[in-house]
Amino acid sequence: MTVDCFFHMIALDKKVKNGQLRLVLLRELGHGIIFDSVNLLLLRETLESIRN
């Protein structure tokens, strides 16, 4: 999956609220943390660096 495809798919996700992406990350099994101020540029750069 390309990074552009990933961004297209997460834009349709139920965790998008008022056009703002929220990420749910696990601190440990059963304990999630919601991040509602996601820097999309930093997320894109991170995903591209992992992909390469």
N, C-alpha and C positions, 0 to 999 in steps of 0.2 A: 504494500500500500504506500502510495506517495504521501508526502506531508500535505500537499494540497488536497488530496482525497480525504485524508484524515480530518482536516479542518472543515471540509464540506460536510462530512458525516457528523462531526460533533456539533455543528451548527443546528442540526435537526434533533439533537438529544433533549430529553426531558429535563435535564439539569440546566438548560439555558433558560434564564429568567430575565424578562425585559431586554432581550438581546445580549445579555451579559453571560458569558460562560462561567459556570461554577464547576470546580473539580472536587471530587470526593476521593480523598487519599486515605489509605489505611495507616494508622499509627501502629496497630497490631491487629491481629485477627479479631473481628467483631467491634473494633473501635475506629470508626472513620472520622475524618476531619473534613469539613466543607471549607474550601477556599473560594470566596466569591469576588476576589479582585485579582484576576489572572492577567499577567502581562503576556498578551498573545505573541508579541514579537520575541520575547524571551522563550516562550514555549516553542515557537517555530524554530528558533535557532538551536534549542536543545534537541528537538526531534531530528533536525537535519544533521546535527553532529553525531547523534546515535546511529542514524541511518548510513552515514558515510564511514 
